[in-house]
Amino acid sequence: MIATSVTYDVIFVVHIAAAVATIAVYVTMRYAALSVARGADAATQALRFPERLNWAARLLHVLPVTGLVMSLSGGSDVSLARPWIGVGLFCYVAAAGHLEARTLPQERAVAATIAHDGVASPESGRHLLRSLDTLLALVGIALLSMVIQF
């Protein structure tokens, strides 16, 4: 379906760039959570968990917009009737819900603890790590379904 029109190709590139950036952000967040779980010092924790909103983690929300634009403007190869589109949408809804309901609140709690107490407990780092693993698994399933296109 690539190279059908310039507009489609631009949306496709934005979609792929957003997916790669989303994965990079979540891997970076996982690395930060792992450092807390392993008992990193106060300076390291403060550097990795500033007390502010994490807008980069919300790049995930670009994916369904660009995906739906491609699906609605593309041919039958990328129609909404394709099962891999449904898998991608399901994974997005699950990942977005998990991100907003679990991961980001846990990240804010860890950052607030670090700002108040200097360090967060390894247990809170492990909780955030598990949440990020779930998020990465959902994104990974969507990525595989997009690549395989069963």
KEMIGU-194032 format. One record per atom (N, C-alpha, C): z, y negated, x negated; residue in one letter. Coordinates in pm, 1 decimal. Atoms other than C-alpha are relative to their C-alpha. Layout:
<pts>
        w        v        u aa
        Z        Y        X  A
...
</pts>
This chain:
<pts>
        w        v        u aa
      0.0    118.5    -81.8  M
      0.0      0.0      0.0  M
      0.0   -125.1    -86.3  M
      0.3    115.4     87.8  I
     13.9   -227.1   -303.4  I
   -141.3    -54.3    -11.1  I
    126.8     69.5     19.1  A
   -265.6   -479.1   -352.2  A
    -80.9     -9.8    128.5  A
     72.2     21.1   -124.5  T
   -351.0   -512.7     15.4  T
    -21.2   -148.3     25.5  T
     12.8    145.2     -9.0  S
   -288.2   -887.1      7.3  S
     96.1    -62.8    -99.6  S
    -87.2     70.0     94.9  V
   -130.8  -1141.6   -221.3  V
    139.4    -17.0     59.6  V
   -130.2     19.3    -65.5  T
    146.1  -1213.2     30.6  T
     81.5    129.3     -1.1  T
    -69.1   -128.8      0.3  Y
    233.5   -844.7     65.0  Y
     50.4     32.1   -139.7  Y
    -39.8    -30.6    137.5  D
    241.0   -804.7   -312.2  D
    115.4    -87.6    -47.0  D
   -111.1     89.1     36.9  V
    468.2  -1107.6   -356.1  V
    129.3     48.5     64.5  V
   -119.2    -52.0    -68.4  I
    710.5   -971.6    -95.4  I
     45.2    130.7    -65.5  I
    -32.4   -125.6     67.6  F
    693.4   -631.5   -266.4  F
     73.1    -26.6   -131.9  F
    -63.8     33.3    128.2  V
    781.4   -786.2   -605.2  V
    140.8    -54.4     23.7  V
   -133.5     52.9    -32.8  V
   1071.5   -978.6   -447.2  V
     91.9    115.3     41.7  V
    -78.4   -115.2    -45.0  H
   1189.9   -655.7   -282.6  H
     47.0     84.0   -118.8  H
    -34.7    -80.1    117.8  I
   1181.8   -462.0   -610.4  I
     98.1    -75.8    -90.1  I
    -90.3     79.9     83.7  A
   1345.8   -747.5   -805.1  A
    139.3     -6.7     61.5  A
   -130.1      2.8    -66.7  A
   1623.4   -772.2   -545.6  A
     70.6    134.8    -11.9  A
    -60.0   -132.9     13.9  A
   1679.3   -395.6   -561.6  A
     54.9     21.6   -141.0  A
    -44.7    -15.3    139.0  V
   1701.3   -395.4   -941.2  V
    121.2    -89.2    -27.2  V
   -112.7     91.5     20.2  A
   1930.6   -699.6   -940.5  A
    125.2     50.2     72.4  A
   -113.6    -53.9    -75.4  T
   2152.3   -540.9   -673.1  T
     66.7    113.1    -76.7  T
    -55.4   -112.1     77.5  I
   2193.9   -224.8   -878.0  I
     69.8    -51.7   -125.7  I
    -60.5     56.9    121.1  A
   2264.3   -430.4  -1192.4  A
    134.8    -65.2     31.6  A
   -126.7     64.4    -39.1  V
   2533.2   -631.0  -1011.0  V
    106.5    105.3     27.5  V
    -99.1   -102.3    -33.7  Y
   2703.5   -318.2   -876.5  Y
     43.4     81.0   -122.0  Y
    -38.0    -69.1    123.9  V
   2694.6   -144.5  -1214.5  V
     93.5    -88.9    -81.6  V
    -88.1     93.2     71.0  T
   2847.6   -455.4  -1371.7  T
    137.7     -6.1     66.1  T
   -127.8     -0.7    -71.5  M
   3114.8   -465.3  -1101.4  M
     76.3    129.8    -27.3  M
    -63.4   -128.6     28.0  R
   3182.6    -95.7  -1163.1  R
     62.1      0.7   -139.2  R
    -51.8      8.1    136.2  Y
   3225.2   -160.0  -1534.0  Y
    128.1    -84.3     -3.6  Y
   -119.6     85.0     -6.1  A
   3475.3   -438.5  -1455.9  A
    116.9     76.0     64.5  A
   -104.8    -78.2    -66.1  A
   3668.4   -211.9  -1216.8  A
     51.7    110.9    -92.0  A
    -38.8   -104.7     93.9  L
   3669.4     63.4  -1479.0  L
     93.6    -55.1   -106.9  L
    -89.8     59.2    100.8  S
   3827.5   -174.5  -1729.1  S
    140.3    -20.0     55.9  S
   -132.3     13.5    -62.4  V
   4111.2   -244.7  -1485.1  V
     63.5    137.7     15.2  V
    -52.3   -136.0    -17.3  A
   4149.5    126.4  -1409.8  A
     51.1     57.4   -132.0  A
    -43.5    -47.9    132.4  R
   4183.2    189.3  -1783.4  R
    108.8    -86.4    -61.5  R
   -111.6     81.9     46.6  G
   4449.8    -80.0  -1818.4  G
    -37.5   -108.0    -99.7  G
     43.3    107.4     90.1  A
   4258.8   -363.7  -1985.0  A
    105.9   -110.8     -5.9  A
    -97.7    108.0     16.4  D
   4459.9   -658.1  -2116.6  D
    -27.7   -114.3     98.1  D
      6.1    109.6    -97.2  A
   4521.3   -974.1  -1912.7  A
   -122.0    -88.7    -20.7  A
    114.3     88.2     26.7  A
   4250.1  -1181.1  -2084.1  A
   -130.5     64.3     46.1  A
    121.2    -71.3    -41.5  T
   3983.6   -917.3  -2022.2  T
     -9.3      4.9    151.7  T
      0.5     -6.0   -146.1  Q
   4083.5   -874.1  -1658.8  Q
    -29.6   -137.5     60.7  Q
     24.6    134.6    -52.3  A
   4088.0  -1250.5  -1599.4  A
   -145.7    -41.0    -17.6  A
    140.3     31.4     25.2  L
   3742.6  -1282.1  -1752.0  L
    -92.2     74.4     97.1  L
     87.9    -81.9    -84.8  R
   3594.7  -1001.8  -1541.3  R
     23.9    -18.8    148.7  R
    -31.4     20.5   -141.8  F
   3762.3  -1098.8  -1213.5  F
     43.0   -144.3     26.0  F
    -34.8    137.6    -34.3  P
   3745.5  -1474.0  -1158.9  P
     29.3     -8.7    150.3  P
    -38.4     11.7   -140.7  E
   3898.7  -1584.4   -831.3  E
    -99.3    -90.9     72.2  E
    105.1     70.9    -74.7  R
   3581.3  -1687.9   -645.4  R
    -82.4    101.5     77.7  R
     84.4    -88.8    -80.0  L
   3334.1  -1547.0   -395.8  L
   -109.7     61.2    -86.3  L
    102.7    -71.7     75.2  N
   3092.4  -1290.3   -532.6  N
   -129.9     -2.6     81.0  N
    125.9     12.6    -72.4  W
   2756.7  -1409.2   -400.1  W
   -105.2     95.9    -54.1  W
     98.7    -91.3     59.3  A
   2561.4  -1186.5   -638.9  A
      2.4    136.3     68.3  A
    -10.4   -130.1    -66.5  A
   2690.5   -874.9   -462.7  A
    -74.8      1.1    132.7  A
     67.8      9.6   -129.7  R
   2525.8  -1000.0   -145.3  R
   -152.5     -1.9    -11.8  R
    144.9    -17.2     15.6  L
   2176.5   -964.9   -291.9  L
    -49.8    117.6     83.0  L
     32.6   -115.5    -82.0  L
   2180.6   -639.9    -98.1  L
    -65.2    -42.9    131.6  L
     48.6     44.6   -130.3  H
   2108.5   -840.9    217.2  H
   -144.7    -49.4     -3.8  H
    141.1     38.0     11.9  V
   1765.9   -946.9     83.7  V
    -89.4    121.7     26.3  V
     81.9   -121.2     -7.1  L
   1642.9   -586.9     85.8  L
    -54.2     32.0    139.6  L
     59.1    -32.8   -130.3  P
   1610.6   -524.9    461.3  P
    -97.2   -106.8     48.7  P
     90.4    107.4    -41.5  V
   1447.4   -863.3    514.5  V
   -137.5     21.0    -61.9  V
    128.7    -20.3     66.4  T
   1176.0   -804.3    255.6  T
    -61.5    133.6     40.2  T
     51.3   -130.5    -42.0  G
   1146.0   -438.6    355.1  G
    -63.0     -5.4    138.6  G
     56.0     11.3   -134.8  L
   1093.7   -523.5    721.6  L
   -126.8    -84.6      1.3  L
    122.3     80.6      8.1  V
    840.8   -794.6    633.8  V
   -115.2     86.1    -50.3  V
    105.1    -88.4     51.6  M
    646.0   -541.0    429.4  M
    -41.3    102.7    105.1  M
     29.9   -102.8    -97.8  S
    673.1   -276.3    699.9  S
    -78.0    -55.9    119.0  S
     66.9     59.1   -116.1  L
    565.5   -509.2    980.4  L
   -137.1    -57.9    -34.3  L
    129.1     59.1     37.9  S
    280.6   -665.2    783.8  S
    -92.2    100.1    -68.6  S
     80.8   -100.1     69.0  G
    157.4   -349.5    611.8  G
    -69.5     92.7     97.8  G
     72.8    -96.6    -81.1  G
    -51.5    -63.5    736.9  G
     88.2    114.1     45.3  G
    -72.8   -115.6    -51.3  S
     45.4    273.9    875.6  S
     78.8     72.8   -109.4  S
    -72.5    -63.9    111.2  D
    159.9    388.1    530.0  D
    144.3    -47.4    -10.2  D
   -134.5     56.6      9.9  V
    467.0    164.5    559.3  V
     54.8    -41.5    136.4  V
    -44.6     36.1   -134.4  S
    519.5    152.2    935.8  S
    144.8     43.1     21.4  S
   -139.3    -32.2    -31.5  L
    864.5    169.0   1088.9  L
     16.3    144.9     47.0  L
     -6.3   -139.5    -44.5  A
    778.5    518.1   1214.4  A
     20.0     98.4   -115.7  A
    -17.0    -87.7    115.9  R
    798.1    659.6    861.6  R
    148.1     34.4    -18.1  R
   -141.5    -38.4     13.2  P
   1119.9    859.1    803.8  P
     70.6    -67.8   -116.2  P
    -66.2     61.9    115.0  W
   1189.1    704.2    463.4  W
     39.0   -144.9     28.9  W
    -40.0    135.3    -42.1  I
   1197.2    358.2    625.5  I
    131.4      9.2     77.7  I
   -124.2    -21.0    -75.1  G
   1462.3    488.6    865.7  G
    117.6     32.2    -90.4  G
   -106.6    -32.7     96.1  V
   1662.0    636.4    578.6  V
     43.5   -127.7    -73.3  V
    -32.4    125.4     68.4  G
   1640.8    301.7    395.2  G
     80.3    -93.6     87.4  G
    -74.5     87.9    -92.0  L
   1757.5    106.9    700.8  L
    140.4     53.7     25.9  L
   -132.2    -59.6    -20.3  F
   2041.8    351.9    765.5  F
     88.9    -24.4   -121.9  F
    -77.2     21.5    123.1  C
   2153.2    328.8    400.9  C
     39.8   -146.5    -14.9  C
    -34.2    142.4      8.4  Y
   2136.1    -51.1    416.0  Y
    117.3    -31.9     91.7  Y
   -107.7     29.8    -94.5  V
   2355.3    -67.6    727.8  V
    132.9     56.2    -51.4  V
   -121.9    -61.5     53.6  A
   2606.9    173.2    573.2  A
     49.4    -75.2   -124.2  A
    -38.9     69.8    123.8  A
   2603.4     -5.4    234.7  A
     50.1   -140.4     30.0  A
    -42.4    136.8    -34.0  A
   2627.7   -353.6    388.7  A
    136.9      0.7     66.1  A
   -131.4    -10.9    -63.2  G
   2918.1   -247.4    607.3  G
    107.8     31.9   -101.5  G
    -97.6    -36.7    103.1  H
   3095.1    -85.4    313.5  H
     25.7   -117.2    -94.9  H
    -13.9    114.2     89.7  L
   3028.4   -386.3     91.0  L
     91.0   -106.5     59.6  L
    -73.7    110.7    -62.7  E
   3163.9   -641.7    337.4  E
    139.3     40.0     47.7  E
   -129.1    -42.8    -54.5  A
   3449.2   -433.0    479.9  A
     95.7     56.5   -103.7  A
    -85.6    -65.5     97.7  R
   3577.2   -253.3    172.2  R
     -9.4    -59.8   -139.9  R
     15.9     32.9    141.5  T
   3431.4   -346.6   -165.3  T
     38.5   -144.5    -30.0  T
    -29.1    139.6     30.7  L
   3440.6   -724.9   -155.7  L
    145.1    -39.0     30.3  L
   -143.8     27.9    -17.7  P
   3789.6   -744.0      2.4  P
     86.8     59.8   -111.6  P
    -75.9    -59.2    110.5  Q
   3917.1   -504.6   -265.6  Q
    -18.6    -81.3   -127.7  Q
     24.4     81.4    118.6  E
   3751.4   -712.2   -535.9  E
     79.5   -130.5      6.6  E
    -78.4    123.9    -15.5  R
   3911.2  -1030.7   -397.7  R
    148.9     25.5    -19.3  R
   -141.5    -33.5     17.0  A
   4250.3   -857.3   -385.0  A
     33.9     20.7   -147.4  A
    -21.8    -20.0    143.9  V
   4218.6   -748.7   -748.3  V
     -0.6   -134.9    -71.6  V
      7.9    132.2     63.9  A
   4114.1  -1101.4   -851.5  A
    123.1    -83.8     31.6  A
   -119.6     76.3    -37.2  A
   4404.7  -1255.1   -658.1  A
    123.3     51.9    -73.3  A
   -112.5    -59.6     73.9  T
   4650.6  -1013.5   -819.3  T
     -4.2    -43.2   -145.7  T
     13.6     40.6    140.1  I
   4515.1  -1095.6  -1163.7  I
     34.6   -147.7    -15.3  I
    -30.6    143.3      7.9  A
   4534.8  -1470.8  -1093.8  A
    149.3    -26.6     17.4  A
   -142.1     21.8    -27.2  H
   4891.8  -1439.1   -965.2  H
     91.2     66.6   -102.8  H
    -89.0    -78.8     86.0  D
   5042.5  -1167.1  -1186.3  D
    -48.3     15.5   -143.8  D
     55.1    -14.3    134.4  G
   4815.9  -1175.9  -1491.3  G
    -82.2    125.4    -19.5  G
     75.2   -125.6      6.8  V
   4699.5   -814.5  -1456.1  V
      8.7     71.3    134.4  V
     -2.8    -85.5   -118.3  A
   4610.6   -575.5  -1176.9  A
     34.7    141.1    -44.4  A
    -39.5   -136.8     33.8  S
   4736.5   -219.6  -1164.8  S
   -123.6     88.1    -17.1  S
    110.5    -95.6     13.4  P
   4514.3     64.4  -1280.0  P
    -36.4     66.5    132.8  P
     26.9    -60.8   -130.3  E
   4548.6    210.2   -930.5  E
    -93.7    -87.7     83.8  E
     91.1     88.0    -75.1  S
   4383.4    -95.8   -773.4  S
   -139.9      2.5    -61.0  S
    129.2    -14.8     66.0  G
   4106.5    -64.3  -1031.4  G
    -68.9    128.7     41.4  G
     57.9   -128.0    -43.0  R
   4057.1    300.3   -932.3  R
    -49.5     -6.8    144.6  R
     44.9     16.4   -138.8  H
   4037.5    207.0   -562.6  H
   -133.3    -75.4      5.4  H
    123.7     77.6      4.6  L
   3771.3    -53.8   -638.4  L
   -112.7     83.6    -60.9  L
     98.8    -87.5     64.0  L
   3591.5    195.1   -862.5  L
    -57.0    100.5     99.6  L
     47.0    -95.1   -101.5  R
   3573.4    452.7   -580.8  R
    -87.8    -69.2    103.9  R
     78.8     75.3    -97.1  S
   3444.4    187.8   -342.9  S
   -138.0    -32.5    -55.9  S
    128.3     30.3     63.6  L
   3173.1     85.9   -587.5  L
    -84.1    126.2    -19.0  L
     73.7   -125.9     10.1  D
   3079.0    450.4   -643.7  D
    -65.4     35.6    133.6  D
     55.9    -23.5   -133.4  T
   3029.0    487.7   -267.9  T
   -119.1    -91.8     24.6  T
    106.9     98.3    -18.0  L
   2819.7    172.5   -259.5  L
   -122.6     36.4    -83.0  L
    111.4    -39.8     85.8  L
   2607.3    285.0   -553.6  L
    -67.7    128.4     49.2  L
     58.6   -122.5    -55.3  A
   2557.0    626.3   -392.6  A
    -91.5    -32.5    118.2  A
     82.9     39.4   -114.7  L
   2426.6    465.4    -73.0  L
   -127.9    -70.1    -45.3  L
    117.8     69.2     53.6  V
   2193.6    237.0   -267.7  V
    -91.2    101.2    -70.5  V
     78.1   -102.8     68.7  G
   2083.2    537.3   -476.8  G
    -78.7     87.5     96.9  G
     70.2    -80.0   -101.3  I
   1995.2    740.6   -167.5  I
   -118.6    -79.0     55.5  I
    110.0     84.2    -49.8  A
   1788.9    449.9    -33.3  A
   -110.1    -10.4   -104.8  A
     99.2     10.5    107.1  L
   1617.5    409.5   -370.3  L
    -82.1    128.3    -11.9  L
     71.7   -127.2      8.3  L
   1531.4    778.2   -388.7  L
    -95.0     19.4    117.0  L
     88.6    -16.2   -115.5  S
   1391.4    776.4    -36.4  S
   -121.3    -91.8    -10.9  S
    113.6     91.8     18.1  M
   1174.0    475.7   -124.1  M
    -97.0     52.2   -106.4  M
     85.3    -51.5    107.1  V
   1045.6    639.7   -441.1  V
    -72.1    128.0     44.0  V
     57.5   -128.7    -40.2  I
    989.0    985.8   -293.2  I
    -93.5    -16.5    120.7  I
     76.0     24.5   -122.9  Q
    858.0    862.5     45.0  Q
    -45.0    128.3     66.3  Q
     30.0   -128.7    -62.3  F
    881.6   1201.8    204.1  F
    -70.0    -23.8    128.4  F
</pts>
